[in-house]
């Protein structure tokens, strides 16, 4: 479901304006989620499910988060 929503946003070129607080929570949540997976030794499983390496995930996450944040 999440991938479908993101795909639709890419098609329309629409971005949601975020607050600093919301942006900080979002960034923390993304890092925390991946960190938990790494801590639980689920790296291979994640890489196989999504067919993408952990380093690539972090690179894309950084780019998406950085480009998607705008000030109000």
PyMOL Python script that loads the backbone (N, CA, C, O; Angstrom):
from pymol import cmd

cmd.read_pdbstr("""\
ATOM      1  N   UNK A   1       0.827  -1.186   0.000  1.00  0.00           N
ATOM      2  CA  UNK A   1       0.000   0.000   0.000  1.00  0.00           C
ATOM      3  C   UNK A   1       0.876   1.257   0.000  1.00  0.00           C
ATOM      4  O   UNK A   1       0.613   2.202  -0.744  1.00  0.00           O
ATOM      5  N   UNK A   2       1.905   1.263   0.826  1.00  0.00           N
ATOM      6  CA  UNK A   2       2.790   2.422   0.918  1.00  0.00           C
ATOM      7  C   UNK A   2       3.488   2.678  -0.413  1.00  0.00           C
ATOM      8  O   UNK A   2       3.595   3.821  -0.855  1.00  0.00           O
ATOM      9  N   UNK A   3       3.960   1.610  -1.049  1.00  0.00           N
ATOM     10  CA  UNK A   3       4.638   1.753  -2.340  1.00  0.00           C
ATOM     11  C   UNK A   3       3.676   2.320  -3.388  1.00  0.00           C
ATOM     12  O   UNK A   3       4.080   3.131  -4.222  1.00  0.00           O
ATOM     13  N   UNK A   4       2.410   1.901  -3.353  1.00  0.00           N
ATOM     14  CA  UNK A   4       1.406   2.399  -4.293  1.00  0.00           C
ATOM     15  C   UNK A   4       1.180   3.900  -4.101  1.00  0.00           C
ATOM     16  O   UNK A   4       1.089   4.643  -5.079  1.00  0.00           O
ATOM     17  N   UNK A   5       1.090   4.339  -2.867  1.00  0.00           N
ATOM     18  CA  UNK A   5       0.890   5.765  -2.569  1.00  0.00           C
ATOM     19  C   UNK A   5       2.071   6.576  -3.082  1.00  0.00           C
ATOM     20  O   UNK A   5       1.885   7.614  -3.718  1.00  0.00           O
ATOM     21  N   UNK A   6       3.275   6.113  -2.812  1.00  0.00           N
ATOM     22  CA  UNK A   6       4.476   6.827  -3.266  1.00  0.00           C
ATOM     23  C   UNK A   6       4.509   6.878  -4.792  1.00  0.00           C
ATOM     24  O   UNK A   6       4.830   7.915  -5.374  1.00  0.00           O
ATOM     25  N   UNK A   7       4.178   5.766  -5.436  1.00  0.00           N
ATOM     26  CA  UNK A   7       4.162   5.718  -6.894  1.00  0.00           C
ATOM     27  C   UNK A   7       3.191   6.748  -7.463  1.00  0.00           C
ATOM     28  O   UNK A   7       3.511   7.424  -8.441  1.00  0.00           O
ATOM     29  N   UNK A   8       2.027   6.872  -6.870  1.00  0.00           N
ATOM     30  CA  UNK A   8       1.040   7.854  -7.330  1.00  0.00           C
ATOM     31  C   UNK A   8       1.553   9.282  -7.145  1.00  0.00           C
ATOM     32  O   UNK A   8       1.335  10.131  -8.008  1.00  0.00           O
ATOM     33  N   UNK A   9       2.225   9.551  -6.041  1.00  0.00           N
ATOM     34  CA  UNK A   9       2.778  10.887  -5.805  1.00  0.00           C
ATOM     35  C   UNK A   9       3.857  11.224  -6.823  1.00  0.00           C
ATOM     36  O   UNK A   9       3.953  12.368  -7.267  1.00  0.00           O
ATOM     37  N   UNK A  10       4.673  10.237  -7.199  1.00  0.00           N
ATOM     38  CA  UNK A  10       5.703  10.459  -8.215  1.00  0.00           C
ATOM     39  C   UNK A  10       5.049  10.793  -9.561  1.00  0.00           C
ATOM     40  O   UNK A  10       5.538  11.654 -10.293  1.00  0.00           O
ATOM     41  N   UNK A  11       3.951  10.116  -9.882  1.00  0.00           N
ATOM     42  CA  UNK A  11       3.267  10.356 -11.148  1.00  0.00           C
ATOM     43  C   UNK A  11       2.693  11.772 -11.221  1.00  0.00           C
ATOM     44  O   UNK A  11       2.773  12.425 -12.262  1.00  0.00           O
ATOM     45  N   UNK A  12       2.117  12.239 -10.121  1.00  0.00           N
ATOM     46  CA  UNK A  12       1.462  13.549 -10.124  1.00  0.00           C
ATOM     47  C   UNK A  12       2.437  14.672  -9.834  1.00  0.00           C
ATOM     48  O   UNK A  12       2.139  15.834 -10.112  1.00  0.00           O
ATOM     49  N   UNK A  13       3.603  14.348  -9.278  1.00  0.00           N
ATOM     50  CA  UNK A  13       4.585  15.370  -8.948  1.00  0.00           C
ATOM     51  C   UNK A  13       4.201  16.195  -7.736  1.00  0.00           C
ATOM     52  O   UNK A  13       4.802  17.236  -7.475  1.00  0.00           O
ATOM     53  N   UNK A  14       3.198  15.735  -6.990  1.00  0.00           N
ATOM     54  CA  UNK A  14       2.736  16.484  -5.822  1.00  0.00           C
ATOM     55  C   UNK A  14       3.538  16.099  -4.588  1.00  0.00           C
ATOM     56  O   UNK A  14       3.880  14.934  -4.385  1.00  0.00           O
ATOM     57  N   UNK A  15       3.826  17.089  -3.782  1.00  0.00           N
ATOM     58  CA  UNK A  15       4.489  16.862  -2.501  1.00  0.00           C
ATOM     59  C   UNK A  15       3.682  17.554  -1.413  1.00  0.00           C
ATOM     60  O   UNK A  15       3.042  18.579  -1.646  1.00  0.00           O
ATOM     61  N   UNK A  16       3.724  16.991  -0.259  1.00  0.00           N
ATOM     62  CA  UNK A  16       3.029  17.573   0.877  1.00  0.00           C
ATOM     63  C   UNK A  16       4.009  18.460   1.626  1.00  0.00           C
ATOM     64  O   UNK A  16       5.149  18.063   1.870  1.00  0.00           O
ATOM     65  N   UNK A  17       3.572  19.656   1.991  1.00  0.00           N
ATOM     66  CA  UNK A  17       4.430  20.510   2.806  1.00  0.00           C
ATOM     67  C   UNK A  17       4.435  19.975   4.228  1.00  0.00           C
ATOM     68  O   UNK A  17       3.391  19.636   4.786  1.00  0.00           O
ATOM     69  N   UNK A  18       5.626  19.905   4.802  1.00  0.00           N
ATOM     70  CA  UNK A  18       5.802  19.319   6.119  1.00  0.00           C
ATOM     71  C   UNK A  18       6.294  20.355   7.116  1.00  0.00           C
ATOM     72  O   UNK A  18       6.907  21.357   6.747  1.00  0.00           O
ATOM     73  N   UNK A  19       6.020  20.098   8.357  1.00  0.00           N
ATOM     74  CA  UNK A  19       6.559  20.939   9.418  1.00  0.00           C
ATOM     75  C   UNK A  19       7.934  20.414   9.809  1.00  0.00           C
ATOM     76  O   UNK A  19       8.281  19.276   9.493  1.00  0.00           O
ATOM     77  N   UNK A  20       8.706  21.231  10.487  1.00  0.00           N
ATOM     78  CA  UNK A  20      10.011  20.773  10.972  1.00  0.00           C
ATOM     79  C   UNK A  20       9.842  19.609  11.933  1.00  0.00           C
ATOM     80  O   UNK A  20      10.596  18.637  11.882  1.00  0.00           O
ATOM     81  N   UNK A  21       8.856  19.708  12.802  1.00  0.00           N
ATOM     82  CA  UNK A  21       8.611  18.647  13.784  1.00  0.00           C
ATOM     83  C   UNK A  21       8.232  17.339  13.083  1.00  0.00           C
ATOM     84  O   UNK A  21       8.760  16.278  13.416  1.00  0.00           O
ATOM     85  N   UNK A  22       7.324  17.418  12.120  1.00  0.00           N
ATOM     86  CA  UNK A  22       6.922  16.222  11.376  1.00  0.00           C
ATOM     87  C   UNK A  22       8.065  15.628  10.586  1.00  0.00           C
ATOM     88  O   UNK A  22       8.205  14.408  10.498  1.00  0.00           O
ATOM     89  N   UNK A  23       8.889  16.500  10.006  1.00  0.00           N
ATOM     90  CA  UNK A  23      10.048  16.038   9.243  1.00  0.00           C
ATOM     91  C   UNK A  23      11.041  15.311  10.133  1.00  0.00           C
ATOM     92  O   UNK A  23      11.579  14.270   9.755  1.00  0.00           O
ATOM     93  N   UNK A  24      11.282  15.861  11.314  1.00  0.00           N
ATOM     94  CA  UNK A  24      12.214  15.233  12.257  1.00  0.00           C
ATOM     95  C   UNK A  24      11.699  13.869  12.702  1.00  0.00           C
ATOM     96  O   UNK A  24      12.466  12.910  12.788  1.00  0.00           O
ATOM     97  N   UNK A  25      10.407  13.783  12.985  1.00  0.00           N
ATOM     98  CA  UNK A  25       9.809  12.512  13.407  1.00  0.00           C
ATOM     99  C   UNK A  25       9.891  11.489  12.272  1.00  0.00           C
ATOM    100  O   UNK A  25      10.196  10.320  12.507  1.00  0.00           O
ATOM    101  N   UNK A  26       9.621  11.926  11.055  1.00  0.00           N
ATOM    102  CA  UNK A  26       9.678  11.038   9.894  1.00  0.00           C
ATOM    103  C   UNK A  26      11.082  10.502   9.683  1.00  0.00           C
ATOM    104  O   UNK A  26      11.273   9.301   9.489  1.00  0.00           O
ATOM    105  N   UNK A  27      12.069  11.400   9.721  1.00  0.00           N
ATOM    106  CA  UNK A  27      13.460  10.972   9.532  1.00  0.00           C
ATOM    107  C   UNK A  27      13.869   9.990  10.620  1.00  0.00           C
ATOM    108  O   UNK A  27      14.483   8.964  10.330  1.00  0.00           O
ATOM    109  N   UNK A  28      13.536  10.293  11.857  1.00  0.00           N
ATOM    110  CA  UNK A  28      13.875   9.404  12.970  1.00  0.00           C
ATOM    111  C   UNK A  28      13.205   8.044  12.781  1.00  0.00           C
ATOM    112  O   UNK A  28      13.827   7.007  13.013  1.00  0.00           O
ATOM    113  N   UNK A  29      11.950   8.047  12.363  1.00  0.00           N
ATOM    114  CA  UNK A  29      11.206   6.793  12.188  1.00  0.00           C
ATOM    115  C   UNK A  29      11.839   5.915  11.114  1.00  0.00           C
ATOM    116  O   UNK A  29      11.958   4.702  11.285  1.00  0.00           O
ATOM    117  N   UNK A  30      12.246   6.536  10.000  1.00  0.00           N
ATOM    118  CA  UNK A  30      12.872   5.760   8.928  1.00  0.00           C
ATOM    119  C   UNK A  30      14.174   5.139   9.404  1.00  0.00           C
ATOM    120  O   UNK A  30      14.412   3.950   9.191  1.00  0.00           O
ATOM    121  N   UNK A  31      15.002   5.923  10.036  1.00  0.00           N
ATOM    122  CA  UNK A  31      16.290   5.418  10.525  1.00  0.00           C
ATOM    123  C   UNK A  31      16.069   4.353  11.596  1.00  0.00           C
ATOM    124  O   UNK A  31      16.722   3.310  11.585  1.00  0.00           O
ATOM    125  N   UNK A  32      15.145   4.621  12.522  1.00  0.00           N
ATOM    126  CA  UNK A  32      14.867   3.679  13.605  1.00  0.00           C
ATOM    127  C   UNK A  32      14.385   2.332  13.056  1.00  0.00           C
ATOM    128  O   UNK A  32      14.818   1.277  13.519  1.00  0.00           O
ATOM    129  N   UNK A  33      13.487   2.376  12.068  1.00  0.00           N
ATOM    130  CA  UNK A  33      12.961   1.139  11.502  1.00  0.00           C
ATOM    131  C   UNK A  33      14.045   0.295  10.862  1.00  0.00           C
ATOM    132  O   UNK A  33      14.112  -0.912  11.094  1.00  0.00           O
ATOM    133  N   UNK A  34      14.890   0.917  10.064  1.00  0.00           N
ATOM    134  CA  UNK A  34      15.982   0.166   9.435  1.00  0.00           C
ATOM    135  C   UNK A  34      16.998  -0.312  10.460  1.00  0.00           C
ATOM    136  O   UNK A  34      17.538  -1.412  10.342  1.00  0.00           O
ATOM    137  N   UNK A  35      17.254   0.505  11.455  1.00  0.00           N
ATOM    138  CA  UNK A  35      18.192   0.114  12.509  1.00  0.00           C
ATOM    139  C   UNK A  35      17.697  -1.124  13.250  1.00  0.00           C
ATOM    140  O   UNK A  35      18.478  -2.025  13.555  1.00  0.00           O
ATOM    141  N   UNK A  36      16.403  -1.166  13.537  1.00  0.00           N
ATOM    142  CA  UNK A  36      15.824  -2.332  14.209  1.00  0.00           C
ATOM    143  C   UNK A  36      15.977  -3.591  13.353  1.00  0.00           C
ATOM    144  O   UNK A  36      16.282  -4.667  13.868  1.00  0.00           O
ATOM    145  N   UNK A  37      15.766  -3.449  12.062  1.00  0.00           N
ATOM    146  CA  UNK A  37      15.924  -4.599  11.167  1.00  0.00           C
ATOM    147  C   UNK A  37      17.371  -5.073  11.150  1.00  0.00           C
ATOM    148  O   UNK A  37      17.637  -6.275  11.179  1.00  0.00           O
ATOM    149  N   UNK A  38      18.302  -4.131  11.102  1.00  0.00           N
ATOM    150  CA  UNK A  38      19.724  -4.480  11.115  1.00  0.00           C
ATOM    151  C   UNK A  38      20.077  -5.143  12.446  1.00  0.00           C
ATOM    152  O   UNK A  38      20.783  -6.151  12.479  1.00  0.00           O
ATOM    153  N   UNK A  39      19.588  -4.577  13.521  1.00  0.00           N
ATOM    154  CA  UNK A  39      19.869  -5.112  14.858  1.00  0.00           C
ATOM    155  C   UNK A  39      19.339  -6.532  15.015  1.00  0.00           C
ATOM    156  O   UNK A  39      19.935  -7.358  15.706  1.00  0.00           O
ATOM    157  N   UNK A  40      18.218  -6.802  14.367  1.00  0.00           N
ATOM    158  CA  UNK A  40      17.608  -8.132  14.443  1.00  0.00           C
ATOM    159  C   UNK A  40      18.126  -9.071  13.355  1.00  0.00           C
ATOM    160  O   UNK A  40      17.540 -10.122  13.097  1.00  0.00           O
ATOM    161  N   UNK A  41      19.237  -8.676  12.719  1.00  0.00           N
ATOM    162  CA  UNK A  41      19.870  -9.482  11.671  1.00  0.00           C
ATOM    163  C   UNK A  41      18.915  -9.851  10.543  1.00  0.00           C
ATOM    164  O   UNK A  41      18.944 -10.977  10.046  1.00  0.00           O
ATOM    165  N   UNK A  42      18.082  -8.922  10.144  1.00  0.00           N
ATOM    166  CA  UNK A  42      17.133  -9.146   9.064  1.00  0.00           C
ATOM    167  C   UNK A  42      17.605  -8.503   7.754  1.00  0.00           C
ATOM    168  O   UNK A  42      16.810  -8.332   6.830  1.00  0.00           O
ATOM    169  N   UNK A  43      18.880  -8.150   7.670  1.00  0.00           N
ATOM    170  CA  UNK A  43      19.394  -7.445   6.495  1.00  0.00           C
ATOM    171  C   UNK A  43      19.198  -8.265   5.230  1.00  0.00           C
ATOM    172  O   UNK A  43      18.657  -7.756   4.248  1.00  0.00           O
ATOM    173  N   UNK A  44      19.624  -9.520   5.232  1.00  0.00           N
ATOM    174  CA  UNK A  44      19.499 -10.361   4.035  1.00  0.00           C
ATOM    175  C   UNK A  44      18.037 -10.512   3.627  1.00  0.00           C
ATOM    176  O   UNK A  44      17.706 -10.464   2.442  1.00  0.00           O
ATOM    177  N   UNK A  45      17.175 -10.692   4.608  1.00  0.00           N
ATOM    178  CA  UNK A  45      15.743 -10.850   4.327  1.00  0.00           C
ATOM    179  C   UNK A  45      15.182  -9.583   3.678  1.00  0.00           C
ATOM    180  O   UNK A  45      14.446  -9.660   2.694  1.00  0.00           O
ATOM    181  N   UNK A  46      15.525  -8.435   4.224  1.00  0.00           N
ATOM    182  CA  UNK A  46      15.050  -7.159   3.681  1.00  0.00           C
ATOM    183  C   UNK A  46      15.587  -6.960   2.264  1.00  0.00           C
ATOM    184  O   UNK A  46      14.840  -6.589   1.358  1.00  0.00           O
ATOM    185  N   UNK A  47      16.874  -7.205   2.078  1.00  0.00           N
ATOM    186  CA  UNK A  47      17.476  -7.027   0.751  1.00  0.00           C
ATOM    187  C   UNK A  47      16.843  -7.961  -0.275  1.00  0.00           C
ATOM    188  O   UNK A  47      16.652  -7.576  -1.429  1.00  0.00           O
ATOM    189  N   UNK A  48      16.518  -9.183   0.134  1.00  0.00           N
ATOM    190  CA  UNK A  48      15.902 -10.139  -0.779  1.00  0.00           C
ATOM    191  C   UNK A  48      14.452  -9.780  -1.095  1.00  0.00           C
ATOM    192  O   UNK A  48      14.024  -9.887  -2.245  1.00  0.00           O
ATOM    193  N   UNK A  49      13.703  -9.362  -0.097  1.00  0.00           N
ATOM    194  CA  UNK A  49      12.297  -9.005  -0.304  1.00  0.00           C
ATOM    195  C   UNK A  49      12.176  -7.823  -1.264  1.00  0.00           C
ATOM    196  O   UNK A  49      11.363  -7.841  -2.189  1.00  0.00           O
ATOM    197  N   UNK A  50      12.994  -6.798  -1.032  1.00  0.00           N
ATOM    198  CA  UNK A  50      12.868  -5.578  -1.814  1.00  0.00           C
ATOM    199  C   UNK A  50      13.839  -5.514  -2.991  1.00  0.00           C
ATOM    200  O   UNK A  50      13.806  -4.571  -3.782  1.00  0.00           O
ATOM    201  N   UNK A  51      14.699  -6.519  -3.101  1.00  0.00           N
ATOM    202  CA  UNK A  51      15.677  -6.588  -4.189  1.00  0.00           C
ATOM    203  C   UNK A  51      16.513  -5.302  -4.276  1.00  0.00           C
ATOM    204  O   UNK A  51      16.709  -4.740  -5.354  1.00  0.00           O
ATOM    205  N   UNK A  52      16.993  -4.861  -3.127  1.00  0.00           N
ATOM    206  CA  UNK A  52      17.835  -3.667  -3.050  1.00  0.00           C
ATOM    207  C   UNK A  52      18.746  -3.806  -1.834  1.00  0.00           C
ATOM    208  O   UNK A  52      18.325  -4.311  -0.793  1.00  0.00           O
ATOM    209  N   UNK A  53      19.982  -3.361  -1.965  1.00  0.00           N
ATOM    210  CA  UNK A  53      20.940  -3.457  -0.869  1.00  0.00           C
ATOM    211  C   UNK A  53      20.696  -2.410   0.209  1.00  0.00           C
ATOM    212  O   UNK A  53      20.099  -1.367  -0.055  1.00  0.00           O
ATOM    213  N   UNK A  54      21.152  -2.686   1.401  1.00  0.00           N
ATOM    214  CA  UNK A  54      20.952  -1.787   2.533  1.00  0.00           C
ATOM    215  C   UNK A  54      21.546  -0.405   2.265  1.00  0.00           C
ATOM    216  O   UNK A  54      20.921   0.610   2.575  1.00  0.00           O
ATOM    217  N   UNK A  55      22.737  -0.360   1.697  1.00  0.00           N
ATOM    218  CA  UNK A  55      23.362   0.932   1.404  1.00  0.00           C
ATOM    219  C   UNK A  55      22.519   1.724   0.409  1.00  0.00           C
ATOM    220  O   UNK A  55      22.360   2.936   0.550  1.00  0.00           O
ATOM    221  N   UNK A  56      21.979   1.037  -0.594  1.00  0.00           N
ATOM    222  CA  UNK A  56      21.104   1.705  -1.565  1.00  0.00           C
ATOM    223  C   UNK A  56      19.831   2.216  -0.899  1.00  0.00           C
ATOM    224  O   UNK A  56      19.336   3.292  -1.235  1.00  0.00           O
ATOM    225  N   UNK A  57      19.302   1.439   0.049  1.00  0.00           N
ATOM    226  CA  UNK A  57      18.104   1.868   0.782  1.00  0.00           C
ATOM    227  C   UNK A  57      18.384   3.177   1.508  1.00  0.00           C
ATOM    228  O   UNK A  57      17.595   4.118   1.422  1.00  0.00           O
ATOM    229  N   UNK A  58      19.507   3.239   2.223  1.00  0.00           N
ATOM    230  CA  UNK A  58      19.854   4.464   2.951  1.00  0.00           C
ATOM    231  C   UNK A  58      20.085   5.635   1.996  1.00  0.00           C
ATOM    232  O   UNK A  58      19.676   6.759   2.285  1.00  0.00           O
ATOM    233  N   UNK A  59      20.739   5.378   0.859  1.00  0.00           N
ATOM    234  CA  UNK A  59      20.973   6.436  -0.123  1.00  0.00           C
ATOM    235  C   UNK A  59      19.653   6.992  -0.659  1.00  0.00           C
ATOM    236  O   UNK A  59      19.475   8.208  -0.741  1.00  0.00           O
ATOM    237  N   UNK A  60      18.730   6.102  -1.022  1.00  0.00           N
ATOM    238  CA  UNK A  60      17.448   6.548  -1.559  1.00  0.00           C
ATOM    239  C   UNK A  60      16.599   7.222  -0.491  1.00  0.00           C
ATOM    240  O   UNK A  60      15.925   8.218  -0.758  1.00  0.00           O
ATOM    241  N   UNK A  61      16.635   6.678   0.711  1.00  0.00           N
ATOM    242  CA  UNK A  61      15.874   7.272   1.801  1.00  0.00           C
ATOM    243  C   UNK A  61      16.336   8.702   2.058  1.00  0.00           C
ATOM    244  O   UNK A  61      15.514   9.597   2.257  1.00  0.00           O
ATOM    245  N   UNK A  62      17.632   8.916   2.054  1.00  0.00           N
ATOM    246  CA  UNK A  62      18.183  10.254   2.262  1.00  0.00           C
ATOM    247  C   UNK A  62      17.749  11.197   1.147  1.00  0.00           C
ATOM    248  O   UNK A  62      17.341  12.328   1.410  1.00  0.00           O
ATOM    249  N   UNK A  63      17.837  10.737  -0.085  1.00  0.00           N
ATOM    250  CA  UNK A  63      17.460  11.577  -1.222  1.00  0.00           C
ATOM    251  C   UNK A  63      15.975  11.906  -1.213  1.00  0.00           C
ATOM    252  O   UNK A  63      15.591  13.056  -1.428  1.00  0.00           O
ATOM    253  N   UNK A  64      15.140  10.909  -0.966  1.00  0.00           N
ATOM    254  CA  UNK A  64      13.690  11.128  -0.944  1.00  0.00           C
ATOM    255  C   UNK A  64      13.310  12.071   0.185  1.00  0.00           C
ATOM    256  O   UNK A  64      12.531  13.002  -0.017  1.00  0.00           O
ATOM    257  N   UNK A  65      13.839  11.841   1.338  1.00  0.00           N
ATOM    258  CA  UNK A  65      13.509  12.690   2.488  1.00  0.00           C
ATOM    259  C   UNK A  65      13.980  14.113   2.244  1.00  0.00           C
ATOM    260  O   UNK A  65      13.242  15.064   2.499  1.00  0.00           O
ATOM    261  N   UNK A  66      15.194  14.264   1.754  1.00  0.00           N
ATOM    262  CA  UNK A  66      15.744  15.599   1.518  1.00  0.00           C
ATOM    263  C   UNK A  66      15.001  16.378   0.468  1.00  0.00           C
ATOM    264  O   UNK A  66      14.791  17.581   0.624  1.00  0.00           O
ATOM    265  N   UNK A  67      14.594  15.718  -0.608  1.00  0.00           N
ATOM    266  CA  UNK A  67      13.892  16.401  -1.689  1.00  0.00           C
ATOM    267  C   UNK A  67      12.427  16.628  -1.361  1.00  0.00           C
ATOM    268  O   UNK A  67      11.804  17.539  -1.905  1.00  0.00           O
ATOM    269  N   UNK A  68      11.878  15.820  -0.489  1.00  0.00           N
ATOM    270  CA  UNK A  68      10.439  15.905  -0.210  1.00  0.00           C
ATOM    271  C   UNK A  68      10.072  16.911   0.849  1.00  0.00           C
ATOM    272  O   UNK A  68       8.888  17.179   1.050  1.00  0.00           O
ATOM    273  N   UNK A  69      11.040  17.477   1.531  1.00  0.00           N
ATOM    274  CA  UNK A  69      10.742  18.396   2.622  1.00  0.00           C
ATOM    275  C   UNK A  69      10.731  19.827   2.104  1.00  0.00           C
ATOM    276  O   UNK A  69      11.690  20.279   1.479  1.00  0.00           O
ATOM    277  N   UNK A  70       9.659  20.522   2.364  1.00  0.00           N
ATOM    278  CA  UNK A  70       9.570  21.937   2.048  1.00  0.00           C
ATOM    279  C   UNK A  70       9.053  22.675   3.276  1.00  0.00           C
ATOM    280  O   UNK A  70       8.371  22.088   4.115  1.00  0.00           O
ATOM    281  N   UNK A  71       9.364  23.915   3.378  1.00  0.00           N
ATOM    282  CA  UNK A  71       8.899  24.667   4.542  1.00  0.00           C
ATOM    283  C   UNK A  71       7.495  25.208   4.297  1.00  0.00           C
ATOM    284  O   UNK A  71       7.077  25.384   3.153  1.00  0.00           O
ATOM    285  N   UNK A  72       6.786  25.465   5.367  1.00  0.00           N
ATOM    286  CA  UNK A  72       5.436  26.025   5.258  1.00  0.00           C
ATOM    287  C   UNK A  72       5.481  27.506   4.957  1.00  0.00           C
ATOM    288  O   UNK A  72       4.435  28.142   4.832  1.00  0.00           O
TER     289      UNK A  72
END
""", "prot")
cmd.dss("prot")
cmd.show_as("cartoon", "prot")
cmd.util.cbc("prot")
cmd.orient("prot")
